[in-house]
Amino acid sequence: MTSSFDLTIRGGRICNAAGCIEGDIGVTDGRIAAIGTGLAPGREDIDARGRWVLPGGIDSHCHIEQLSGMGLMCADDFYSGTVSAAFGGTTTVLSFAAQHRKDSIPQVLADYARRASEKAVIDYGFHLILTRPDEEALAVHLPQAIRDGITSLKVYMTYDLLKLDDHALLDVMSTAGQEGAMVMVHAENHDMIRWIARRLLERGHTAPKFHGVSHDPLAEAEATNRAIQLSRLVDVPILIVHVAGAETVEVLRQARRLGAQVHAESCPQYLFLEASNIDLPGVEGAKFCCSPPPRDKASQEAVWAGLLDGTLGVYSSDHSPFRFDESGKLPKGDATTFKEMANGVPGIELRMPLLFSEGVMKGRMSIEQFVALTATNHAHMYGLAPRKGAIAIGADADIAIWNPQRVVDVSAAMLHDNVGYTPYEGMRLTGWPEDVFSRGRSVVRAGELRAERGSGQYLRRGPSRPLGAAPARSASRGAFSALVGLDQPEGLRGR
């Protein structure tokens, strides 16, 4: 029989955010051409019986080949980072192109584009980290970046070399609103953290566990509330990244009930790690330090609840990979204080397997919720739908075939990043992605990489169109926006 498709995946349980069916998928020229039963064979023919066929994951928050605010280069470049992502079932990454204070936006974007194009094995896009929103940036360079398909940007409310004050945040939000971009906010109160940290250091409390003490949950909750109120003033949607604390989840839930156009994400470290993990002898706890830090059991449960009820709409890795040595976590060796070590934990490869095992296989969430949180909602939030995030006719054939019975004991040695450790060492997971396809190309098969360096494609993105009912708009805020000319494109209005 003549092959009708480049690739046929047959007999699997095909699951989208809206439901599951048993059937076949036919792929032609990198896109899904048919979904049904009894499809013709493909030149490559995959038997998926007994396995789940899911959209390839989208990781919309990862730091790859990025220089930190402290001047430290993270451990993964665009090759190791995207290889690691692919082995974990992710077929699209949205990484950060980081502007530091002296950098020009066009130079930053050109530099990241060059590095990614040479190395990435799966498709990729960028968020711009904006640290110098001067007149030229807001009037020329940011609008041009958005028109070139970088339709999201990130701002910081903490870190000396990255943070913006409230006045600058309003400038950025209003410009983003006019241009149709989503503003991602790292929300922690800088002065709270600085005030606590100074007193800890004065008393000789330098161990990694005091990182968690200095980043008090109130700092996250206060800054989240403040960011929401700033966004309401200019009537612009925002997304709060890496939500960690129970109080922050409740701030977000209440704000959404009141009609605020606020979206949010959380990450594996806030479901599977706790503050107690940081309290280890010597500097070992540095392996678990990120900002915000892991909290307690109550916060873990609050984050789970937020993911399940839609308060937290996306689940990302916040992969921030630094080696446990002088190049990253320990710039001063064993004498490194909690204020000197690099912030961040690795997680790009384990993001989806962790949630699949502990969420789906243990009955905490449905497979449909898993797909929404790991792929579909990201595609809508960041202007990738309908090309990405679903198994649908006409969409890119980004597909991961999962074996729900496969048991994997996590170790750093089995992972494909360049970090050298994992905070999830020793966890036993049930379920694993065994075959991964990007635009119909076999990327991972039988535990082997099949994609070439530089074979990933840059994704020019459209405006955000988040899933779910649009929250009610405040009449006063809408009138203010119209008065000062801040009305945004329809696609960004909190849908």
Stockholm file with secondary structure:
# STOCKHOLM 1.0

chainA/1-495         MTSSFDLTIRGGRICNAAGCIEGDIGVTDGRIAAIGTGLAPGREDIDARGRWVLPGGIDSHCHIEQLSGMGLMCADDFYSGTVSAAFGGTTTVLSFAAQHRKDSIPQVLADYARRASEKAVIDYGFHLILTRPDEEALAVHLPQAIRDGITSLKVYMTYDLLKLDDHALLDVMSTAGQEGAMVMVHAENHDMIRWIARRLLERGHTAPKFHGVSHDPLAEAEATNRAIQLSRLVDVPILIVHVAGAETVEVLRQARRLGAQVHAESCPQYLFLEASNIDLPGVEGAKFCCSPPPRDKASQEAVWAGLLDGTLGVYSSDHSPFRFDESGKLPKGDATTFKEMANGVPGIELRMPLLFSEGVMKGRMSIEQFVALTATNHAHMYGLAPRKGAIAIGADADIAIWNPQRVVDVSAAMLHDNVGYTPYEGMRLTGWPEDVFSRGRSVVRAGELRAERGSGQYLRRGPSRPLGAAPARSASRGAFSALVGLDQPEGLRGR
#=GR chainA/1-495 SS CCCCEEEEEEEEEEEETTEEEEEEEEEETTEEEEEESSCCCEEEEEECTTSEEEECEEEEEECCSCBCTTSCBCSCCHHHHHHHHHHTTEEEEEEEEECCTTCCHHHHHHHHHHHHHHHCSSEEEEEEECSCCCHHIIIIIHHHHHHTTCCEEEEESSSTTTBCCHHHHHHHHHHHHHHTCEEEEECCCHHHHHHHHHHHHHTTCCSTHHHHHHSCHHHHHHHHHHHHHHHHHHTCCEEECSCCCHHHHHHHHHHHHTTCCEEEEECTHHHHCCGGGGCCSTTGGGGGCCSSCCCCHHHHHHHHHHHHHTSSCEECCCBCCCCSSTTTTCTTGGGCCTTTSCCCBCCTTTHHHHHIIIIITTTSSCHHHHHIIIIIHHHHHTTCTTTSSSCCTTSBCCEEEEEEEEEEECCGGGCCSSSSCCTTTTCEEEEEEEEEEETTEEEEETTEECSCTTCCCBCCCCCCCCSSCCCCCCHHHHHHHHHHTCCCCGGGSCC
#=GC SS_cons         CCCCEEEEEEEEEEEETTEEEEEEEEEETTEEEEEESSCCCEEEEEECTTSEEEECEEEEEECCSCBCTTSCBCSCCHHHHHHHHHHTTEEEEEEEEECCTTCCHHHHHHHHHHHHHHHCSSEEEEEEECSCCCHHIIIIIHHHHHHTTCCEEEEESSSTTTBCCHHHHHHHHHHHHHHTCEEEEECCCHHHHHHHHHHHHHTTCCSTHHHHHHSCHHHHHHHHHHHHHHHHHHTCCEEECSCCCHHHHHHHHHHHHTTCCEEEEECTHHHHCCGGGGCCSTTGGGGGCCSSCCCCHHHHHHHHHHHHHTSSCEECCCBCCCCSSTTTTCTTGGGCCTTTSCCCBCCTTTHHHHHIIIIITTTSSCHHHHHIIIIIHHHHHTTCTTTSSSCCTTSBCCEEEEEEEEEEECCGGGCCSSSSCCTTTTCEEEEEEEEEEETTEEEEETTEECSCTTCCCBCCCCCCCCSSCCCCCCHHHHHHHHHHTCCCCGGGSCC
//
